Amino acid sequence: MIGVDLGGTKILAAVLNAAGRILARQKAPTLSGEGVAEVIGRIVQCIEGVIREAGVSKDRVMAIGVGSPGPLNPDTGVIESPVNLPGWDNIPLKTILEKRLKTRAHIENDVNAGTYGEFRMGAGVGIRDLVGIFIGTGIGGGLILDGKLYHGFNGNSGEIGHMVVRMDGPLCKCGRRGCYEAFAGRLSIIRRIQEISAAKKAPSLAVEYAGGDPSAVRSSHLARAWQAGDAAAHTALREMAEVSGVAIANLMNLLSPEMFVLGGGVIEALGKELLPIMEKVSFEQAFPVASRHVRIRAAMLGDDAGIIGAAFLARERALSKKNRVKTHAPV
């Protein structure tokens, strides 16, 4: 099986065996500005290249799974105008890949794929009810309910970053005010650091580490600023962790999952510092019965979570289709 992580800046593809072990991987730049056809061509080249590198024949590949920015339709495999892929308006990626590669394909939301990867091979192994929260530039979420990835009625569940946590809060890029992402995504953390620095008339180390350009601040810069004791970074990141705790408490009360898995660049860089704050606030704010024995864990798989999850989802869907054909075959 093959897993592909299609991002705004890079394409990552890997060949995995049935147990989920990665046999080979390849990376290519997305270069989305060159147009849809060029990007799809690079996806195909990446897949064909990783198959050669793994030393397997094409006819042994059961399915190809692609984790892509949403919104998208996981049943039809049509990608619908994602922000990170300009020009991708109702692109039938599943159909295109199946025609060009002669193999079943499945297209999944990238955060759903990452959550499923952690469920199958990472921090969530053995868990039946799990919520994934990935904190990077923005915030995405995925839901595993009773051992299955949950898509919801319209196929795009898990928009955890757009839960409103304070109606008079800051403006979110989605156009509403007070979304969780508007408080806790990396871009929001940087904006808050700038506000605090301006009020105190003291520059932040996080911005200095990025060469003085706030738009260039990455999670690694935030971690360096935290370790150096930068006051603005500490305040902004603690606020982010506290809001995250409130969001987790709301999800505890609503879904009563067994585990929360938190990933993304901010958590990879600062999980040890921020997860205890999130845990404390969430257990204070949730109903005791909803929070009892719930675990909050950092993701384990890093960039591999998406390709592993996408590959397993594609394989399972392909097997399900085969079984349905057998069940309904003429006697």
N, C-alpha and C positions, 0 to 999 in steps of 0.2 A: 504494500500500500504506500501511497505517496501523500505527504502533507505539504501544503504551501501556505506561507504567511504573506499575504499581499498587503503591504503598507504604503503609506504616502511617500516614503523615501527608499524603501528596499523591498525586494522580493527574496524570500528565503524558502527553499524547497529541500525536502529530505525524503529518502527512501527508508521505510521502516519494515521490519518483519512482523509477523502476526503477534508477537509478544510485545511489540512497541519499541524494540531496540532500533536506534538509528544506525543504518548501515552506511549512509553517505549523505552529504549535504552540499548545497551550492547556494551562493548569494549573488544577486545582481541589483543594480540600482533601478528604481521604478521609473524615474524620469517621466513623471506623469504629464509634464508639459508638452511632450512630443506627440500626445494623442493616444486614444484608446487602442487603435490597431497596433501601434508600436509596443505598448505595454503588454498587451496580450501576446504579441510575438516573443517578448522577453520571458513571459511566464512559460510559454511552450518550450523555448530554448533551455530555460532553467530545468524544467522537468525532464526533457530529453537528455540533458547533460548529466543530471544526477542519476538517471537510470544507467547511463553508460559507466559512470564512476562506480556505481554499486556493483556492476558486473552482472546485472540480471537482464533477462529478455523482456521486451515489452509485454508479451503475452502472459507473463507471470504477475503483472500488476493488476490486482483486483479492482482498485478504485483510486481516484484522486480526490482529495479533500482540500478545499481552499478556504482559509479564513480571511475574510475581507471586511473592510469598514462598511458599516451599514448607513442607511437602511437598505435591506435586501429581503427577498422572498426565498426562504430556504427550501420551499417545495418546488418552485420553478427555476431557481438558480439565477434569477434576474436581479442585478444590482441597480439600486434606485438612487441616483444623485448623492453619493457620499461627499462630505466636505473635503476629505483628503484626496479625492480622486476627481478633479474637475473634468467635466465633459462626459462622465460616466452616467448618462441618463438612460435608465431602463436598458442596460446592457445584458443580454442573455448569456452570461459567461459560461454557465453549465453546458448549454447547447453548443457553444463555440468550441469549448475544450473537448467535448465528447466527439465532435466531428473531426477535429484535427488530430486527436490522440487515440481515437478508437477505443476508449476506455470510459467506464462509468465515472461521472464526476459529481461532487456534491459541494455546494457553496454555502458557507456558514458565516454568521457574524463573527468577527475576529475575537471579541471578548468571550462569546459563547464557546468558541473553539478553545481558547485558553483555559476557561473554567473547566471544560470537559477533559482537557489534558491533565489538569491537576487532579481531577476526580479519578481518572484512569491510572495515572502513573506518578502522581505527585503527592502533595500534602493531603489530598482528600481520599486516598485509597481506603476502601472499606467503609466509607460514609455513604448513607443513602439520601440524606437531605443536606444540601450544601449551597451556600451563597458565595459567589466569587465577586470580589470588588478589586478592580485594577485602577490604580491611581497613577496617572502620567500627566501628559499635557491636559487632558480632561479626565473624566471618570466614567468607566464602563462597568457593567455588571453582567453576571450570568447566574442562572438558577438551575440547580439539579434537585428535582423533587421526586421522591420515591425511586431514586436510581436512574432517572431519565432527564435529559435536557429539556427544559420547559420553554416553549416558544410563545405561548399565549394565543389568543384568538386571531390576532392580526400578524402573528409571526415575528414580532419585534419586542418581546418582553425583555426585562432586565435593564431598562434605562434608569439605573439606580442614580446616576449622576444628575438626573433631572427631577428627582424628588425635591419638592419645595420644603426647605427646613426653616425658612423665615420669610414671610411674605413681603416684608419691607427691606429685604436684603439687597445685595448688589445685583446689577444687571448681568444676566447670563448670556452667552453667545447665542443661545436658542431664542432669545427675545423676551424671556420672562425674568422675574426678579426672585432672588432667594433660593435658587437651585443649590443643591449640595455641591455640584461642580463649581459654582460661582464662588464658593468659600474654600474649596479644598483641592481643586485641580492645580497642577504646577503653575500654570499661567496666573491663576488667582492668588497663589501663595506669593509669587513674585510681585504682583500688583500690591498686595498687602505689605510686603517688605518695603516697597517704595513709599507707601503712605506713612509707615512708621518712621522711616529714615528722614522723610521730609519734615515730619512733625518735630523730630528731635534734632533736625539739622545736623545729622551725622550719617555719612555714607555707609552703606552696608557692604560687608566683605563679600557677600554672595555676588553682588554686581561687580565689585572690583575683580573677583576671581574670573569673571566672564569678560574681562577686558573693558569694563565700564559700560557694557551694552546690556541693558535689562532683558532684551529679546533673546540674548545668547545664553542666559542663565539656564543651566541644566541641573538635574538632580544631584550630580556629583558636586556642583558648586554649592548647592544648598547643604549638602553633607559636610563639606569643608568649613562652611560658615558656622554651622552648628558646633562642630568640634572645636572651632576657634573661639567659641563663646560669643559670637555676634548677637547682640541684643535683639535687633530687628528680626533676624532669622529665627531666633528662639521663640519670640512672641508669635510670629506668624505661623510657625510650624506647630506650636502648641495649640493655637486656635484651630488650625486645620485638624489636628488630632482630636480635639474636643468635639468639633462638629461631626467628624467621622464617627465618634462614639455615639452621638445622638442618632445619626443615620442608621447605625448598626442596631441600636436599641429599637428603633421603629421597625426594622426588618425582623428582629427577634419577635416582637409582639405580633407582627402580621403573619410570618411564615413558620416560626418555631423550628428553624433548622438546627441540625446537630453541630455544624461547623461553619465558620466564615473563613475563607481563604483570601488573603489580601496580597496583591501583587502590583506590578507596574514599577516604573523607574523610581518614584519617590519612596516606595516601600523597600525596594532592593537597596537603595542608598541609606535609608534611615529607619528601617523596620524595627531594629532593636531599641531605638530611642522612642519611637512613636506608638508602637503597638501596645505597650503597657498603659499609655494614656488613653488610647481608644478603648481598651478593655475595661479600665476603671470606670470611665464615663458610661459606657454601654451597660454595664451591670448595675450602675446606680440608676439609670433612666428606664430600663426595661422592667416589665413585670417580673417578680421573682420566679414565677412558674415558667415563664417564657425563657428566662436566661439560665435556668438550672442545668448544669453539666454542659453548657454550650462552650465550644472551643473556638478561639480566634488564633489563626495560624498564618505565618508568612508563606507565600507560594514558594515552591521548591525548584521549578523547572526553568525559570527565566524565559528566554526567547524560544525555548523548545516547547513550551506549553501549547502554543497555538498550532504548531505543525503536528504535534502528537495528537491533540484533540481533533483537528480537522481530518487527519488520516483515519483515526478510529471511527469517527462519525460517518465518513464515506464508506469505510469497509462494512460497518454494521448496516447501513442503508442498502448497500449492494447485496449483502447476504439476505436481508429481509425480502428484497425483491425476488431473489432466486427462490427462496422458500415459498413465496406467494405463487410464483409460476408453477412450481412443483405441485402445490396444493390444488391448484385449479386446472392442472393439466388433464386432457381427456383420458379416459380409462383405456 
